[in-house]
């Protein structure tokens, strides 16, 4: 039995390493593939043309974009287009709040928020944008539990999806 202890100890160490090491690995776009001449990005206010009735959608999309492009990459935020190396701009085009799931008594219990943003990404040295297209995000909420806060949270989730997709499309062009 004494000769089995080194094998058991090795097995425990191997198992511990197999569990611990993947948790230490992180995936990040921080500066990995951004062209060296692109250091700043300008993200102007995204006007809300959706007539959603929610007053802070523009602020939320701008904050989500700043978080993705500035806080999660090596880019710094520029205060004006003329001094920026890249620009992400656009507007909130559409906001829909509709039933998503219906109970047996034909009453909706889940609604879905869907938001569409028209946006473009451009290097300021170029004449044309790399992309100019619509981005959509959606999320559901329980209208029976807390309909007001649920709608606001679903809108936040949808805008976060849009910001992530815009970032990913910009990074894929780098």
Backbone as CSV, one residue per row, in Angstrom:
resi,resn,N_x,N_y,N_z,CA_x,CA_y,CA_z,C_x,C_y,C_z
1,UNK,0.797,-1.192,0.000,0.000,0.000,0.000,0.835,1.250,0.000
2,UNK,2.009,1.237,0.636,2.873,2.394,0.714,3.372,2.824,-0.658
3,UNK,3.513,1.895,-1.607,4.028,2.242,-2.925,2.968,2.914,-3.810
4,UNK,1.739,2.886,-3.425,0.660,3.473,-4.204,0.486,4.964,-3.916
5,UNK,1.030,5.468,-2.803,0.859,6.870,-2.420,1.447,7.846,-3.440
6,UNK,2.660,7.627,-3.987,3.156,8.570,-4.996,2.252,8.628,-6.226
7,UNK,1.707,7.505,-6.651,0.798,7.482,-7.807,-0.495,8.221,-7.503
8,UNK,-1.007,8.041,-6.295,-2.229,8.728,-5.890,-1.976,10.223,-5.781
9,UNK,-0.844,10.609,-5.216,-0.491,12.024,-5.104,-0.352,12.654,-6.488
10,UNK,0.291,11.947,-7.402,0.434,12.450,-8.770,-0.937,12.621,-9.427
11,UNK,-1.825,11.652,-9.246,-3.163,11.712,-9.814,-3.939,12.913,-9.256
12,UNK,-3.843,13.149,-7.949,-4.540,14.280,-7.321,-3.984,15.604,-7.848
13,UNK,-2.666,15.708,-7.966,-2.065,16.931,-8.507,-2.477,17.154,-9.961
14,UNK,-2.506,16.098,-10.745,-2.910,16.190,-12.140,-4.372,16.613,-12.258
15,UNK,-5.214,16.019,-11.436,-6.633,16.366,-11.443,-6.841,17.818,-11.008
16,UNK,-6.125,18.270,-9.992,-6.210,19.647,-9.517,-5.768,20.624,-10.611
17,UNK,-4.685,20.306,-11.297,-4.196,21.170,-12.371,-5.198,21.211,-13.524
18,UNK,-5.804,20.057,-13.848,-6.769,20.012,-14.944,-7.996,20.866,-14.648
19,UNK,-8.369,20.948,-13.389,-9.525,21.759,-13.004,-9.142,23.233,-12.873
20,UNK,-7.977,23.531,-12.345,-7.585,24.912,-12.048,-7.098,25.691,-13.262
21,UNK,-6.347,25.066,-14.129,-5.724,25.788,-15.253,-6.746,26.391,-16.215
22,UNK,-7.810,25.684,-16.628,-8.759,26.335,-17.536,-9.403,27.588,-16.938
23,UNK,-9.561,27.641,-15.643,-10.121,28.825,-15.001,-9.186,30.016,-15.050
24,UNK,-7.912,29.785,-15.272,-6.932,30.865,-15.325,-6.781,31.442,-16.730
25,UNK,-7.273,30.723,-17.721,-7.130,31.168,-19.093,-8.262,32.138,-19.407
26,UNK,-7.909,33.305,-19.906,-8.927,34.277,-20.295,-8.752,34.618,-21.760
27,UNK,-9.828,35.025,-22.374,-9.829,35.402,-23.772,-10.151,36.877,-23.832
28,UNK,-9.313,37.642,-24.486,-9.519,39.079,-24.529,-9.056,39.634,-25.857
29,UNK,-9.759,40.680,-26.305,-9.351,41.381,-27.516,-8.413,42.534,-27.183
30,UNK,-8.023,42.685,-25.944,-7.262,43.845,-25.512,-5.977,44.001,-26.306
31,UNK,-6.041,44.853,-27.280,-4.860,45.209,-28.049,-4.308,44.130,-28.941
32,UNK,-4.974,43.005,-29.073,-4.366,41.896,-29.791,-4.272,42.114,-31.285
33,UNK,-5.337,42.617,-31.900,-5.294,42.713,-33.352,-5.672,44.096,-33.863
34,UNK,-5.676,45.064,-33.010,-5.978,46.428,-33.430,-4.764,46.957,-34.199
35,UNK,-4.993,47.520,-35.381,-3.849,48.070,-36.120,-3.078,49.076,-35.263
36,UNK,-1.772,49.083,-35.410,-0.927,49.915,-34.551,-1.192,51.404,-34.709
37,UNK,-1.697,51.821,-35.872,-1.968,53.248,-36.065,-3.344,53.675,-35.546
38,UNK,-4.130,52.729,-35.048,-5.450,53.042,-34.483,-5.316,53.062,-32.962
39,UNK,-5.395,54.269,-32.417,-5.216,54.443,-30.971,-6.448,55.037,-30.286
40,UNK,-7.260,55.770,-31.049,-8.409,56.456,-30.462,-9.671,56.140,-31.251
41,UNK,-10.800,56.228,-30.549,-12.088,56.006,-31.182,-13.066,57.071,-30.710
42,UNK,-13.886,57.518,-31.622,-14.917,58.504,-31.330,-16.266,57.801,-31.380
43,UNK,-17.035,57.920,-30.298,-18.359,57.316,-30.210,-19.343,58.427,-29.862
44,UNK,-19.923,59.066,-30.884,-20.850,60.160,-30.609,-22.177,59.630,-30.056
45,UNK,-23.004,60.548,-29.602,-24.325,60.235,-29.075,-25.161,59.542,-30.143
46,UNK,-25.801,58.433,-29.810,-26.677,57.704,-30.718,-28.112,58.181,-30.471
47,UNK,-28.678,59.010,-31.350,-30.042,59.487,-31.117,-31.053,58.337,-31.158
48,UNK,-32.104,58.468,-30.362,-33.170,57.471,-30.309,-34.301,57.918,-31.223
49,UNK,-34.416,57.287,-32.373,-35.476,57.598,-33.341,-36.597,56.566,-33.284
50,UNK,-36.576,55.722,-32.261,-37.516,54.612,-32.178,-38.868,54.992,-31.587
51,UNK,-38.973,56.128,-30.944,-40.188,56.541,-30.244,-40.601,55.498,-29.209
52,UNK,-39.610,54.975,-28.492,-39.856,53.916,-27.517,-40.540,54.417,-26.252
53,UNK,-40.333,55.674,-25.927,-40.862,56.186,-24.668,-39.900,55.984,-23.506
54,UNK,-38.827,55.223,-23.721,-37.813,55.032,-22.682,-36.737,56.091,-22.898
55,UNK,-36.515,56.908,-21.893,-35.676,58.080,-22.062,-34.183,57.861,-22.130
56,UNK,-33.676,56.728,-21.689,-32.217,56.595,-21.587,-31.607,55.549,-22.509
57,UNK,-32.297,55.140,-23.555,-31.724,54.145,-24.476,-30.443,54.657,-25.124
58,UNK,-30.429,55.933,-25.496,-29.232,56.509,-26.124,-28.042,56.456,-25.180
59,UNK,-28.251,56.827,-23.935,-27.170,56.762,-22.945,-26.693,55.331,-22.747
60,UNK,-27.627,54.405,-22.707,-27.262,53.001,-22.477,-26.427,52.429,-23.614
61,UNK,-26.807,52.712,-24.865,-26.019,52.175,-25.979,-24.639,52.826,-26.010
62,UNK,-24.568,54.111,-25.721,-23.259,54.779,-25.706,-22.370,54.201,-24.613
63,UNK,-22.915,53.990,-23.425,-22.121,53.425,-22.331,-21.669,52.005,-22.659
64,UNK,-22.559,51.214,-23.264,-22.193,49.842,-23.627,-21.078,49.836,-24.673
65,UNK,-21.152,50.749,-25.643,-20.113,50.829,-26.677,-18.785,51.310,-26.102
66,UNK,-18.832,52.309,-25.238,-17.606,52.788,-24.597,-16.979,51.668,-23.781
67,UNK,-17.799,50.926,-23.073,-17.283,49.811,-22.279,-16.578,48.791,-23.169
68,UNK,-17.176,48.450,-24.287,-16.578,47.444,-25.165,-15.335,47.969,-25.882
69,UNK,-15.421,49.150,-26.483,-14.311,49.638,-27.305,-13.170,50.243,-26.489
70,UNK,-13.473,50.872,-25.377,-12.432,51.560,-24.612,-11.974,50.728,-23.414
71,UNK,-12.914,50.252,-22.628,-12.538,49.527,-21.411,-12.047,48.113,-21.688
72,UNK,-12.355,47.556,-22.863,-11.945,46.190,-23.152,-11.018,46.092,-24.358
73,UNK,-10.361,47.185,-24.659,-9.310,47.186,-25.682,-8.302,48.264,-25.278
74,UNK,-7.295,48.458,-26.077,-6.295,49.482,-25.748,-6.658,50.850,-26.294
75,UNK,-7.811,50.963,-26.955,-8.227,52.241,-27.528,-8.615,53.230,-26.439
76,UNK,-8.360,54.505,-26.716,-8.831,55.547,-25.809,-9.925,56.337,-26.519
77,UNK,-10.797,56.919,-25.734,-11.943,57.647,-26.259,-11.526,59.041,-26.681
78,UNK,-11.903,59.412,-27.890,-11.641,60.757,-28.396,-12.897,61.597,-28.217
79,UNK,-12.696,62.887,-27.926,-13.832,63.779,-27.726,-14.364,64.373,-29.016
80,UNK,-13.641,64.200,-30.109,-14.144,64.712,-31.379,-13.663,63.850,-32.540
81,UNK,-14.420,63.882,-33.587,-14.166,63.060,-34.768,-12.829,63.394,-35.427
82,UNK,-12.472,64.669,-35.470,-11.264,65.099,-36.173,-9.981,64.527,-35.577
83,UNK,-9.977,64.240,-34.289,-8.775,63.722,-33.630,-8.822,62.218,-33.394
84,UNK,-9.843,61.547,-33.917,-9.993,60.109,-33.700,-9.418,59.318,-34.871
85,UNK,-8.985,58.111,-34.585,-8.506,57.200,-35.630,-9.636,56.345,-36.196
86,UNK,-10.681,56.137,-35.397,-11.832,55.340,-35.821,-13.094,55.963,-35.238
87,UNK,-14.219,55.689,-35.894,-15.508,56.237,-35.454,-16.564,55.147,-35.532
88,UNK,-17.347,55.037,-34.466,-18.555,54.205,-34.465,-19.704,55.163,-34.228
89,UNK,-20.644,55.211,-35.176,-21.766,56.123,-35.005,-23.033,55.493,-35.544
90,UNK,-24.156,56.017,-35.096,-25.420,55.479,-35.555,-26.583,56.042,-34.779
91,UNK,-27.713,55.355,-34.879,-28.919,55.775,-34.165,-29.794,54.562,-33.876
92,UNK,-30.604,54.692,-32.845,-31.573,53.660,-32.494,-32.761,53.850,-33.425
93,UNK,-33.053,52.837,-34.224,-34.082,52.950,-35.257,-35.443,52.399,-34.843
94,UNK,-35.440,51.306,-34.092,-36.700,50.631,-33.820,-36.688,50.004,-32.431
95,UNK,-37.846,50.044,-31.792,-38.046,49.440,-30.472,-39.401,48.751,-30.506
96,UNK,-39.401,47.454,-30.218,-40.651,46.690,-30.224,-40.776,45.948,-28.899
97,UNK,-41.957,46.036,-28.295,-42.299,45.299,-27.086,-43.542,44.490,-27.440
98,UNK,-43.375,43.162,-27.569,-44.498,42.337,-28.015,-44.578,41.046,-27.202
99,UNK,-45.771,40.444,-27.179,-45.913,39.159,-26.478,-44.989,38.108,-27.084
100,UNK,-44.395,37.315,-26.209,-43.461,36.280,-26.642,-43.987,34.889,-26.300
101,UNK,-44.618,34.785,-25.136,-45.124,33.509,-24.662,-46.505,33.738,-24.054
102,UNK,-47.432,32.836,-24.359,-48.809,32.981,-23.895,-49.171,31.781,-23.026
103,UNK,-49.823,32.083,-21.890,-50.286,31.022,-20.985,-51.504,30.326,-21.589
104,UNK,-51.989,29.307,-20.885,-53.158,28.549,-21.329,-54.427,29.384,-21.428
105,UNK,-54.529,30.438,-20.629,-55.728,31.297,-20.679,-55.570,32.424,-21.702
106,UNK,-54.630,32.271,-22.602,-54.356,33.210,-23.692,-53.891,34.586,-23.220
107,UNK,-53.331,34.637,-22.027,-52.722,35.858,-21.509,-51.207,35.749,-21.678
108,UNK,-50.602,36.827,-22.126,-49.141,36.828,-22.279,-48.492,36.769,-20.903
109,UNK,-47.473,35.940,-20.772,-46.701,35.922,-19.526,-45.259,36.357,-19.763
110,UNK,-44.801,36.293,-20.998,-43.480,36.808,-21.357,-43.633,37.746,-22.541
111,UNK,-42.954,38.873,-22.466,-42.863,39.778,-23.605,-41.418,39.810,-24.070
112,UNK,-41.235,40.178,-25.325,-39.908,40.304,-25.891,-39.671,41.752,-26.312
113,UNK,-38.511,42.251,-25.928,-38.054,43.556,-26.388,-37.098,43.296,-27.537
114,UNK,-37.315,43.975,-28.648,-36.370,43.896,-29.759,-36.004,45.319,-30.162
115,UNK,-34.695,45.571,-30.222,-34.178,46.899,-30.562,-33.291,46.773,-31.791
116,UNK,-33.438,47.726,-32.704,-32.604,47.769,-33.902,-31.841,49.086,-33.921
117,UNK,-30.534,48.983,-34.145,-29.657,50.149,-34.231,-28.991,50.124,-35.600
118,UNK,-29.030,51.233,-36.284,-28.298,51.399,-37.551,-26.967,52.046,-37.208
119,UNK,-25.863,51.431,-37.603,-24.554,51.953,-37.211,-23.525,51.736,-38.306
120,UNK,-22.443,52.509,-38.198,-21.318,52.358,-39.118,-20.021,52.415,-38.324
121,UNK,-19.006,51.789,-38.895,-17.655,51.809,-38.331,-16.718,52.259,-39.436
122,UNK,-15.890,53.257,-39.130,-15.012,53.817,-40.155,-13.689,54.247,-39.549
123,UNK,-12.617,53.991,-40.293,-11.336,54.604,-39.973,-11.395,56.022,-40.530
124,UNK,-10.993,57.002,-39.760,-11.125,58.391,-40.207,-10.233,58.708,-41.406
125,UNK,-9.186,57.943,-41.626,-8.315,58.173,-42.793,-8.942,57.656,-44.084
126,UNK,-9.983,56.812,-43.965,-10.645,56.247,-45.139,-11.872,57.067,-45.520
127,UNK,-12.218,57.004,-46.797,-13.396,57.728,-47.281,-14.703,57.007,-46.962
128,UNK,-14.663,55.687,-46.952,-15.878,54.902,-46.769,-15.808,54.070,-45.493
129,UNK,-16.962,53.824,-44.873,-16.976,52.975,-43.679,-16.661,51.521,-44.023
130,UNK,-16.126,50.799,-43.050,-15.902,49.359,-43.219,-17.235,48.628,-43.255
131,UNK,-18.165,49.084,-42.423,-19.525,48.558,-42.475,-20.515,49.635,-42.078
132,UNK,-21.721,49.470,-42.606,-22.831,50.367,-42.325,-24.076,49.500,-42.405
133,UNK,-24.609,49.108,-41.251,-25.690,48.126,-41.265,-26.520,48.177,-39.983
134,UNK,-27.563,47.373,-39.972,-28.441,47.264,-38.813,-27.938,46.169,-37.874
135,UNK,-28.082,46.441,-36.588,-27.795,45.467,-35.542,-29.050,45.341,-34.695
136,UNK,-29.419,44.105,-34.372,-30.599,43.883,-33.546,-30.228,43.090,-32.307
137,UNK,-30.931,43.375,-31.246,-30.785,42.627,-30.008,-32.163,42.417,-29.407
138,UNK,-32.327,41.322,-28.674,-33.625,41.056,-28.063,-33.448,40.353,-26.733
139,UNK,-34.461,40.513,-25.896,-34.495,39.842,-24.601,-35.945,39.770,-24.149
140,UNK,-36.234,38.773,-23.336,-37.597,38.601,-22.828,-37.671,38.989,-21.363
141,UNK,-38.896,39.272,-20.924,-39.133,39.561,-19.513,-40.516,39.079,-19.124
142,UNK,-40.677,38.780,-17.839,-41.936,38.299,-17.275,-42.820,39.500,-16.963
143,UNK,-43.928,39.628,-17.697,-44.786,40.795,-17.492,-45.662,40.657,-16.255
144,UNK,-45.740,39.462,-15.693,-46.549,39.265,-14.499,-45.780,39.584,-13.226
145,UNK,-44.457,39.447,-13.279,-43.628,39.628,-12.085,-43.383,41.102,-11.777
146,UNK,-42.692,41.796,-12.648,-42.407,43.218,-12.464,-42.278,43.833,-13.854
147,UNK,-43.392,44.217,-14.459,-43.366,44.601,-15.871,-42.493,45.814,-16.186
148,UNK,-42.458,46.815,-15.327,-41.692,48.020,-15.625,-40.192,47.738,-15.558
149,UNK,-39.738,47.206,-14.428,-38.311,46.897,-14.289,-37.900,45.791,-15.255
150,UNK,-38.791,44.845,-15.524,-38.501,43.776,-16.472,-38.254,44.311,-17.870
151,UNK,-39.070,45.271,-18.296,-38.876,45.869,-19.618,-37.558,46.619,-19.691
152,UNK,-37.250,47.369,-18.638,-35.995,48.122,-18.627,-34.787,47.195,-18.683
153,UNK,-34.836,46.108,-17.924,-33.731,45.149,-17.919,-33.612,44.446,-19.271
154,UNK,-34.729,44.092,-19.887,-34.693,43.460,-21.207,-34.103,44.421,-22.238
155,UNK,-34.452,45.706,-22.144,-33.884,46.702,-23.061,-32.373,46.804,-22.866
156,UNK,-31.916,46.784,-21.607,-30.467,46.819,-21.332,-29.764,45.615,-21.955
157,UNK,-30.365,44.440,-21.791,-29.771,43.226,-22.362,-29.702,43.302,-23.880
158,UNK,-30.768,43.788,-24.513,-30.793,43.898,-25.971,-29.717,44.868,-26.452
159,UNK,-29.572,46.004,-25.772,-28.548,46.981,-26.153,-27.141,46.434,-25.938
160,UNK,-26.959,45.640,-24.892,-25.651,45.016,-24.643,-25.305,44.047,-25.769
161,UNK,-26.287,43.269,-26.230,-26.063,42.367,-27.365,-25.621,43.159,-28.595
162,UNK,-26.298,44.271,-28.835,-25.973,45.106,-29.996,-24.548,45.643,-29.889
163,UNK,-24.189,46.165,-28.732,-22.830,46.691,-28.531,-21.791,45.588,-28.727
164,UNK,-22.048,44.409,-28.209,-21.119,43.285,-28.384,-20.973,42.915,-29.858
165,UNK,-22.087,42.883,-30.582,-22.029,42.538,-32.009,-21.298,43.605,-32.817
166,UNK,-21.501,44.863,-32.484,-20.800,45.934,-33.176,-19.295,45.841,-32.920
167,UNK,-18.925,45.603,-31.673,-17.516,45.442,-31.325,-16.908,44.269,-32.080
168,UNK,-17.619,43.134,-32.072,-17.106,41.940,-32.745,-16.946,42.159,-34.239
169,UNK,-17.893,42.878,-34.863,-17.754,43.164,-36.291,-16.580,44.088,-36.567
170,UNK,-16.356,45.058,-35.691,-15.201,45.956,-35.859,-13.899,45.183,-35.669
171,UNK,-13.837,44.322,-34.659,-12.626,43.550,-34.382,-12.348,42.569,-35.518
172,UNK,-13.380,42.014,-36.108,-13.158,41.057,-37.196,-12.541,41.733,-38.416
173,UNK,-12.712,43.065,-38.512,-12.088,43.776,-39.635,-10.648,44.156,-39.311
174,UNK,-10.242,44.010,-38.063,-8.863,44.315,-37.657,-8.023,43.108,-37.927
